[in-house]
Amino acid sequence: MTEKLSLVNPHDIENQIYPIRGKQVMLDSHLSELYGIETKRLNEQVRRNIDRFPEQFMFQLTDIEWKFLRSQFATLKMEEGLTGTKEKRGIHRKYLPFAFTEQGVAMLSSVLRSDTAIRVSIQIMNAFVEMRKMILGNSALFQRMEIVERKHFEADKKI
């Protein structure tokens, strides 16, 4: 069973979780890549089962959110074209991407109905849990740093 679960590197999943609108989310294109299906097919299944995806599970990015997010990571993949030259794939999307929360990812596994989708969804949900632990663990560290900085600032003012 453990061998079957090692489909995706957990570190790769964590690198594809982004904070948007105060939520940790994954984009449709990254999820479709992990599930081994086209983004178009993933979104078709979501549209066919839209009642399973309320806004707290999935939402479509705004143009501003998408532009900001694209500036944060390399969304373009260089692929060899017919002429043997490298071409940029994904430079223009026809539609703005969808962002899925942890609950949305869980719902995707039931909509996609494949063993791969179930196993990958489990890995993704585990990555969300690890990210949450890391954020909680670091929040205490950030609070301590803020206290030290405040004390340092007060000491500088006295000097």
C-alpha positions in Angstrom: 0.0 0.0 0.0 2.8 2.4 0.8 4.3 1.9 -2.7 1.0 2.8 -4.3 0.9 6.1 -2.3 4.2 7.3 -3.5 2.9 8.6 -6.8 4.0 12.2 -6.3 6.8 13.8 -4.4 5.2 15.6 -1.3 7.6 18.5 -1.7 6.3 19.1 -5.3 2.8 19.2 -3.9 3.7 21.7 -1.2 5.3 23.9 -3.8 2.0 24.1 -5.6 -0.1 25.3 -2.7 -0.6 29.0 -2.7 -2.3 31.4 -0.3 -5.1 33.2 -2.2 -8.0 35.1 -0.5 -6.7 33.9 2.9 -7.0 30.2 1.9 -4.4 27.6 0.9 -5.3 26.5 -2.6 -4.1 24.6 -5.6 -4.7 25.5 -9.2 -6.7 23.4 -11.6 -3.7 23.0 -14.0 -1.5 21.7 -11.2 -4.1 19.3 -10.0 -4.8 18.0 -13.5 -1.1 17.4 -13.9 -0.9 15.4 -10.6 -4.0 13.4 -11.6 -2.6 12.7 -15.0 -5.5 14.3 -17.0 -6.0 17.4 -19.1 -7.1 20.6 -17.2 -10.0 20.8 -19.6 -11.3 17.3 -18.5 -10.9 18.2 -14.8 -12.9 21.4 -15.3 -15.5 19.5 -17.3 -16.1 17.1 -14.4 -16.3 20.0 -12.0 -18.9 21.8 -14.1 -20.9 18.5 -14.4 -20.9 18.3 -10.6 -20.9 22.0 -9.7 -23.3 21.5 -6.8 -20.5 19.6 -5.0 -18.1 22.7 -5.3 -19.4 25.6 -3.3 -17.2 28.7 -3.2 -15.5 27.6 0.0 -14.3 24.5 -1.9 -13.4 26.2 -5.3 -13.4 29.6 -6.9 -12.2 31.1 -10.1 -9.3 33.6 -9.9 -9.8 37.2 -10.9 -7.6 38.6 -13.7 -5.5 40.5 -11.1 -5.0 37.4 -8.9 -3.9 35.4 -11.9 -1.5 38.1 -13.1 0.0 38.4 -9.6 0.3 34.6 -9.2 1.9 34.2 -12.6 4.5 36.7 -11.6 5.3 34.5 -8.6 6.1 31.3 -10.4 7.0 30.1 -13.9 3.8 28.9 -15.5 5.2 28.5 -18.9 6.6 25.2 -20.0 9.2 25.1 -22.8 8.4 22.3 -25.2 9.9 21.4 -28.6 7.6 22.5 -31.4 7.1 21.1 -34.8 10.0 23.1 -36.2 12.4 21.8 -33.5 12.4 25.1 -31.7 11.4 25.6 -28.1 7.9 27.1 -27.7 6.1 28.5 -24.7 3.1 26.5 -23.7 0.5 28.0 -21.5 1.4 31.6 -22.3 -2.3 32.4 -22.8 -5.1 30.6 -21.1 -8.6 30.9 -22.6 -10.2 31.0 -19.1 -9.0 32.1 -15.7 -7.9 29.2 -13.6 -9.9 27.7 -10.8 -8.4 27.4 -7.3 -9.3 24.4 -5.1 -9.2 24.4 -1.3 -8.4 21.3 0.7 -12.1 20.4 0.8 -12.3 20.9 -3.0 -9.4 18.5 -3.5 -11.2 15.9 -1.4 -14.4 16.4 -3.5 -12.4 16.1 -6.7 -11.4 12.5 -5.9 -15.1 11.5 -5.7 -15.9 13.3 -9.0 -13.0 12.0 -10.9 -13.7 8.4 -9.7 -10.3 6.8 -10.4 -7.9 5.0 -8.1 -5.2 7.4 -9.1 -7.4 10.4 -8.2 -8.1 8.9 -4.8 -4.4 8.2 -4.0 -3.2 11.6 -5.3 -6.0 13.3 -3.3 -4.8 11.6 -0.2 -1.3 12.8 -0.8 -2.5 16.3 -1.5 -4.5 16.4 1.7 -1.5 15.2 3.6 0.5 18.1 2.1 -2.2 20.6 3.2 -2.0 19.2 6.7 1.8 19.5 6.7 1.6 23.1 5.4 -0.9 23.9 8.2 1.5 22.5 10.8 4.4 24.4 9.4 2.4 27.7 9.4 1.3 27.1 13.0 4.8 26.3 14.1 6.2 29.3 12.4 3.6 31.7 13.7 5.1 31.3 17.2 8.5 31.9 15.8 7.3 35.1 14.0 5.7 36.3 17.3 9.0 35.8 19.1 10.9 37.7 16.3 8.4 40.6 16.6 9.0 40.8 20.3 12.8 40.8 19.8 12.5 43.5 17.1 10.3 45.6 19.3 12.7 45.4 22.2 15.6 46.2 19.8 13.7 49.2 18.5 13.0 50.4 22.0 16.7 50.0 23.0 17.7 52.0 19.9 15.3 54.8 20.9 16.8 54.9 24.4 20.3 55.1 23.0 
